[in-house]
Amino acid sequence: MFAQTNAECERLLNTAQDVYASNPDSSYQLSVEAERIATQINDRNSLALANAYIGRYFLLKSELEEANQKLLRAQSYYREADDKKGLAYVLKLRSILLDRIGNSTESMAMLEEAIVMYRSVNDTAGITASLLNVTLDYIETKEFEKAEAALSEVAQLKPSAINTFYLHQNRGSLLIAQKKYQEAVKELQLAHEIAISNKMIDSEATVLKLTGTAHFLNNDLVSAEKALLASKSISEKNNLDHELVEAYEELIKLYEAQGKYKESFYFLKQQNEIKNKILNIEKINRISFLEKKLAVSEKEKEVQSARSKTQKLIYVVIAIALLLVLSIYMFLKTRSLKNKISLQHNKLEEKNIIIEEKNKDITDSIHYAKRIQEAMMPAQEQIDQVLPNCFVFYKPKDIVSGDFYWIERFGKQTFVAAVDCTGHGVPGAFMSIVGSNLLNQAVNEHGITQPAAILNSIRKNLIKKLRKGNDDSTIKDGMDASLIAINEEEKTIEYAGAYNPLWLIRKGELMEIKADKTPIGINVYDQEKPFTNHKIDLQKGDMIYLFSDGFADQFGGEHGKKYKYKQLQNKLISIHNLSLNGQQSELESEFNAWKGELEQVDDVLIIGIRF
């Protein structure tokens, strides 16, 4: 029983770490559950890690006092166990906390101590993360050579994907400090792509803020506003107070530079409210008190007793000074901005009316685009005529979709495709219209009937369209697809796929016909490699499934994890003998139950065909 419970703690904490970047709330809940179980069985190792993860979450949410309590508890467990790797991890987190309450000197010392510990146990990942943190301190103190040396060492350590994000982000910060703004934007764009790919929510907010800063300093005010508002939106949506304060700071500067004093004043007030919440005097006092209490147990009590009152007083004075400076700044800004706001009032009202009208026009246009997209895909009556033994489970993420299905009769063959275009929403919908037109053109105009040849044709024509007026290296649009041609007389199907495989369930066993691992679009590696054509003899009762990745990639369930393909395979095996309507209903119920209250992450498409 003990071993099972101990394993459960380990499983919960591993999952908490896996989902932290994309779903920090789920990570927190898993860590709290692990802490509860570890407390029951007195598992000190799991208690230490659970407290470290909970403290990390509170730090992300700017709950600094709660973060400090959890991190100090984790630190105590790790010191007791003489676990240098765990202790270094906690010290790294606490250095961030101390920096945020204005204690940069002790923060730097703690971070350097963490680096020494990581080096002593040869923990490459820990060394990498700590070097990335210390780089920011070097940038702040304008020690650019030290920052560049630290980043060079990180690059030589071959960092993980997530640490590669921080490598690009910190290089971007360094280039901003060196006034190399265009180079900074390029580095930050690389970091942004990694953040999106790995669903790093708080990191995306930070890198967008830095991108906005670089554009602003380079006098590209339109790009700056776009990036900063995106950072603000992500921070507000995910309750990231620290990142929100930073976004507000840059927006205040941006709007004031443009003479938009109403907007500048609004964000100044918002920033002031959040700063007052984070930099609360009582909280800072309690954090400082715990810092000193911990130090007493680690140093000579006599020396510490003499210093504690003075140091506590210093922290109180620092906190009061911070709030006093903030109040004076707020007063001076308010007095200046109020005089200018009245001049902007009438223009602001007119602009608000225009914005509301444009928002309505945009929403109406998207709904009209939905009708166009629905008209592009076959109606249920057409599907029933061409392919009666078929169901389509189709659930767009937004009003319009990047996934689409295509069913066409040509000669003695019936063609069916499930296509997943780059992105979702409006960009994906535009690409879906292009893809549908290219499929029709290949079959109905050029008479191509072999699936692999069809995919080769639409890839060739799509690349021509995407290259018009663009540099090849910047284009990433394309499609993943699975395409079959059904010959009912011969009782065969032919299949070709771009990333998306074909699943066939026969007598309760699932067989996968693998796709080519190349998209329909520009691919720098296998651009000229033709798609593979597969021919399959059918048997009565066979079930064929074509699909996009939306169902398998959906987060949900008890622990906020991805559904994944293996679970989808098991689900289809369990329902494949049901009627087609029954299968569609079961899939919709399963998807909604798994997703729960979480946001749908992508468009969903599954096509099932019975023979």
N, C-alpha and C positions, 0 to 999 in steps of 0.2 A: 504493500500500500504506500509506504514512504517513497519507494523508488518511482512509483507511478506518479505520485504527486510532485516529486522533484522534477520528473520529466515534463510534467504539465507546466511548471514554472518556466522551464527552459524554453518550451515551445511558445508560450505566451510572450516571453521577452524577445525571442528571435523574430516573431511576427511583428511585435511592436517596433523593432528596429527596421524591418523591411518596409513597413507602411508609413514610417514617420514623415518622410519628405512629401509624400502625396496626400496623406490623411492623418495629420498630427492628432486630431481629436480621437480617432480610433486607437492610435498608438498610446495615447494617455490612458484610455479606458483599459486596454490590455495590460499596461504597466501597473495600474491600480489593482487589477485582479491578481496579477502575479505577486504583488506586495502582500495582499491578503493571505494567499495560500502560503507564501514563504514565511509569514509571521506565525501561522498555525503550526508549521513543522520546524520552525527555527532554522531555516535555510539561510545562513548569513550571506553566502555568495549571491543568491538571488535577491535578497533584501537590498544588498548594496547596489546592484545593477538596476533594480526596480526604482529605488529612490533617485538614482542618477538620471534615469529616463524621465521620471516625473518632474524632477528639478529642471531638466532641459526643456520640457513642455512649458512649465511656468515661466521660464526665461523667455521663451518664444512669445508668450502672451503678455510679457512685461509685468507679470505678477512677481516682483522682485523679492519681496519678503518671503513668500511661499517657496520660491525657487531656492533662496538661500538656506532655508530650513532643511529642505530635502537634500540639497547638495552637501551640507555639513554632516547630515546623518550618513550619507553614502561615504563621505570622506572618512568618518570615524570607523565604519566597517572595514574599509580598505586598509587603513593604517593598522587596525587590529590584526588583519590577516597578512600584513606585509605584502600586499598585492600592488606592486609598483605600476603595472599597466593600468589597473582600475583607478588607482590614485591619480595618475597622470591625467586620465580622462576627466575626472572630477575637477582637478585643478584648472584644466583648460576651460571648462565651463564657468568656474567661479571667477576666472580672470575676466571673462566677458561681462559678468555681473558687476564686478568691481569697477570696470571701465565705465559702465553705464551710470553709476552713481557718482562719478567724478574722481574716483581714486585710481588714476592712471598709473601712478608709480608702483603701488602694490600689485596692480593688475599685471604690469609688465614683469615684475619679479616672479609672480606666480606662474606666468606663462613660460618663462625661462626655466623655472624649476620643473615644469611638466616636460619640457623638451629634454632636459637632462635625464629624467626618469625613463622616457621613451627610448632614448639612446642606450641606456643601461640594460634594457631588456630586448634591444634590437627590434622594436616594433615599428616597422616601416610606415604603416598606415597612421599610427599615432604621431610619428615624427613629421610626416607630411602635413597632417591637419594642424599641428602646432606651428610649424613653419609658416603656413598660410596665415594663421592668426597673427603671428608676430610681425609679418610683413606689413599689416595694416598699421601697427604701432610705429614701425620705421617710416612709413609714408607720412603719418601724422606729424612726426618729429623732423620731417624733411631729410632723413638719412637715406637718400635714394640708393646709394651704392649698396648699403646693407640690404635694402629691400630687394634689389636686383639679384644679389647673391643668394638670398633665401629662395626667391622664385626659381633661380637656376638649379639649386639643389632639389627643389620639389620636382622640376621637370626630369631630372636625372633619376629620381626615385620611381618613375613610371607610375604616376598616380591613377587611382580608379576614376571611373567616369564622373562621379560626384566631385572628387577632389580636382579633376581636370576643369570642372566648372569654376571652382574657386581660384584655380590658377589663372584662367582667362579673366575672371572678374577682378582679381587683385592686380593683374597686369594693366587692366583698364583703369583702375583707380590710380596706379602709379603714373600712367601716361597722362591722366587728367592733371595730376599734381605737377607734372613736367610740362604742362600746357601743350601737349601733343594730342589735340582733341579728335582729329579724324582717325588717327591710329587707335585711340581709345575706343571709339565707337565700333571699330572692326573687332577688337578683342571682346567687347561687351556683347556684340551680336553672337559671337561663338558661344559665349557663356549662356546667353538667352536660349539658344537652340538646345543646349544640354539640359537646362532647367525645365523646358517644356517637355523634352523627351522623357525625362525621369520624374516628371510631375513634382518638382521641387517648388512648393507654393511660396514660402517666404523668400527663397532665393530668387525666384522670378520677380517678386516685388522689389527686391533690393537692386537687382541688375537693371531693371527698367528705370528706377530712380537715378542710378548712375549714368545710364544712357541719356536720360533727360538733362542731367547736369552737363554732360559733355556737349550735347547739342546747344544748350543755352550759352555756355561759355564760347562756343564756336559761332554764336549769333544765328543759329538755325532755330528760330523761336517756334515755328509750327511743329517741327519734329520733337522739340523739347516738350511742348505742351502735350502732345499725343502720348509720349512715353511716360511722363509724370502722372497724367490722369489714369493711365493703365495701371501704374504702380499703386496709386491711391485706391483704385477700385478693388484690386486684389487684396490690399491690406484691410480695407473696410469689410470686405466680404468674409475674411478669415480672422477678424479681430486681432490683427497684428499691429499693436499700438506703437511699438518702436519704429517699425517700417513706415507706419502712417505719419508719425511725427517728422521723419526725414523727408517724405514726399511733400508734406505741407510746407516744410521749410523752403524747398526748391520752388514750389508753386507760388509762394509769397514773393520770392525774388523775381520770378518770371513775370507775374502780373503787374508788379510794381514797375518793372522796367518798361512795360508796354503802356503804362498809364491806366491800367484797369484796377483802380483803387478799390472798387466795390468787392471784386473777387479777392484781391489781396487781403483786405480787411477781414473778409469772411473766413479765409483759411487761417489767418492769424488768430482769430478767436477760437477756431476749432483746435488749433495746435496748442493754444494756451490751456484749454480744458484737459487735453490728454496729458500734457506735461505735468499739470497739477496733480493728476491722478497717479502718474508714475513716480514723480519726484516728491512724494509726500514726506514731510519732515519726520513724522513718527515712524514711518516705515524705515527710512534711512537710519534713524537712531537705533531701531531694533536690529537691523542688519549689522550695524557697526558694533553694537553690544555683543552680538553672537560671534562676530569676528574676534573680538577681544577675549571673550570667554573661551573660545577654542584655543587661542594663543596661550592662555594661562596654563592649559593642560600640557602644552608642548614646550614651553620655555620655563625659565625660573620664575616662580610665583612672586618672589619678592620684588624683582625688577619690574615685572609686569604690573604689579599693584601700584607702584609709584607712577607709572605712565598712563594707566587706564583712564583716570579722570581727565587728564589733559587731552588724551587722544579722543575721548568721547566728546569733550567740549569742542574740539577742532571739527569733528564731523557735524556737530550741531551748527556751528558757525558756517561751515561750508554749505550745509543744506539751506540755512536761512539766507545766506548770500546768494545762492542760486535763485531762490524764489524772489528775493528782493530785486536782483538784476532783471529777472523775467518780468516782474511787476512794473519796474521803471520803463523797460523797453515797451511793454504793452501800453503804458500810459502815453509815451511819446508817439508811438505809432498811431494810436487811436486818435490823438489830437490832430496829427497831420492828415490822417486819412479821412476823418470826418469832414474836413473842409473841402475835400475833393470829391467826396461821394455824392454830394448834392448836385454837382455839375454833371455827374454821369447818370443820374436817376432816370431822366426821361429817355435817354438813349437805351438804357438797360431794359426798360419796360418794352420798348419797341423791339429790341433784340429777342426778348423772351417770347413775344408773340410769334416772331419769325421762326424761332427755334421750335416752338410747339407745332407750328404748321408743317415745318420740314420733317419733324419726327413722325407726324401723322402720315405725311406723304411717303416717307420711307417704309413705315409699317404696312401701309396699303399696297405699296409696290411689292413688298416681300410676299404678302398674301396672294397677290396676283401672280407672282412668280411660282408660288406653290401650285396654283391652278394650271399653269403652263407645264410644270414638271409632271403633275398627275396626268395631264393629257398626253404627255410624251410616252408614259408607260402604259402597257396594255390594261384595259379594264377587265373586271372579273368575267364579264360575258365573253370577251375575246379569249381569255385564258381557258374558260370552260369549253369553247368550241375547238381550239387548237390542241389543248392539253388537259382533258377533263380530269385525269387522275393526278392532280397537282394542288399543293397549297403554298401560299406565300405569307410568311410572317415578316411584316415590314413595319419598323417603328423608328421614324426619324428622331434625332436628338432635338432639332430646332424646327422652325416652321417649314423650311425646305431642307433637302437632304443631299449628302454626298454619295450615298448608296443608291443604286437603282437596279431594277431587274428588266430584262429584255427577252421577250418570247416572240418568235417569228416562224412562220411556215414558208418554206421555199422548196418547190418541187416535191420530192418524196420525203424530205427531211424536216424535222422540227428542231429549231435552235433555241436554247435556253442559256441565259447568262446572268450571273450575279456579280455585280461590279461595285467596287469600293474606291471612290475617287479621293484624291488628296483633300484632307480637311472635311468639315461638315458645314452646315448652314449655307450662306449665300455663295462663298467661294466653291464649296463642293458641288452645289447645285449647278453653277455655270459649267464646271467640268463634266458633270453628268450629262448635260445637254450635248456637249461636244462628243462625249463617248457614245451616246445613243445614236447620234447622226453618223459617226464613223462606222458603227456596227451595221446600220442600215445600208450605208454606201458599199461596204465590203461585200455583203450578201446580195442585196437586191439590185445594185448597179453593176458590180464587177463579177457577180456570180461565183464568188469564192465560197466553198462549202466545207472545206476541211478546217476544224477549229484552230489548229496551230497556224495555218496559213492566214486565217482571219485575224488572229492576234498579231501576227507579223505585220499584216497590212495596216491595222489601226495604230500600231506602235509607230510605223514609218510615217503615217500621215499626221499623227499627233505631234511627233517631234518637229515636223515641218511647221506646224501651227505655233508651237511654243517657242521656236527659235526666232520668230519674226521680231526683229527690233530688240532682241535681248541677248545678253552674254550667256553662253551655255552654262558657265559655272554657277550662275545665280538661279537657274530654273530647277525647281524640285517638284513641280506638279506632275501628276500622272495618275495611274489607276492600277489597282490589283483586281484580278478577275478570275472567275472559273466559267468555262464555256463548254457546252456539250451540243452535239448534233445527234438526234435520235432518228434511227432508221427502223421504223416499225415492221417493215416487210422482212428485213434481215434479222430483226430482234437484236440489234447491236446499238451501242452508242460510241461516239468518238469524243475524246475530251482533251482539252489543253488548258493550262492554268498559269497565271502570273501571281505567284505567292500563295494564292488560295487553292487548297487541294479539293479533291472530290471524295466524299465518303459514300460507300456502298454497304448496306446491311443486307446480308443474305443468310437466312436460317439462323438468325440471332447472332451472327458474327459480323463485326465491322471490319471492312477493308478500306485502306486509304490509298488513293492514287495521288502521288505527290505532284505538286506543281513545280514549275521552274522558279528558282529564287531570283527572279528579275522582274521589275515592274514594267507596265506599259507606259513608257516615258523615257526620259533621258537617264541613262545609267552609265556612269563612266567606266564601269568594269566590263560588263557583258553586253554592250550596246548592240553589237551585230549578231550575237548568238541567237539562232532561231528557236522558237518555242517547240517543245516536244509534243507530238501527237500520240495519244493512247487510244487503242480500240478495245472494247470490252463486249463480250458476248453476254446477253441478258438471260435471266431465268425468271420464270413466273414467281411473283411475290417479292422481287428485289425492290428495295427502297434506295433511292439516290438522294443525296443532300448536297446543295450548293449554298455557300454562305459567305458573309463578310466577317471581320474580326470583332464586331461590336458586342455580341453576346458574351464571347469568351473574355473580353477585356473589361467587362463591367465590374466595378467594385461593389461589395455588399456582403450579405451574410452576417453571422454573429461577430466576426472579427474584422470586417471591412476589407476583405481580401478580394483579388480577382477571381472570377468564376472559373476561367481557364478551359482549354480545349478538352482535356481528359474528362472533366466533369460533364461537359457538353456531350461528348461521345457516349458516356454512360446513360445520360438522360435520353438521348435518341434511341439507344438500344432498348431502354425500358418502355418506350412508347411507340416503337415503330410498327407494332401490330394494330394500333388503334386506327380508327378512321382518319382520313386526312384532316377533316374539321376538328376531330378530337386531338390530333397531334398539335395543330396550330393553337388550339385553346390551352393545351398543357404547357406549351412553350411560353405563351404570353403570361400565364399564371406564375410559372417558374421564374421568369425574368423579373416580374413586378415584385414577387416575394423576396428574391435575392437582393434587388436594388434597395427595397425599403424606402427610407427617407433620404438616401444619398442621391446625388445628382447623376443623371444618365450621362456617361462619358463620351459616347459615340453613337452614330447611327447603327441600327440593327437590321439585318436581313438574313433570312433563312428560307430556302426554297426546297420543298420535299416533293418527290415524284415517285409514284408506285407503278410497277410494271406487271 
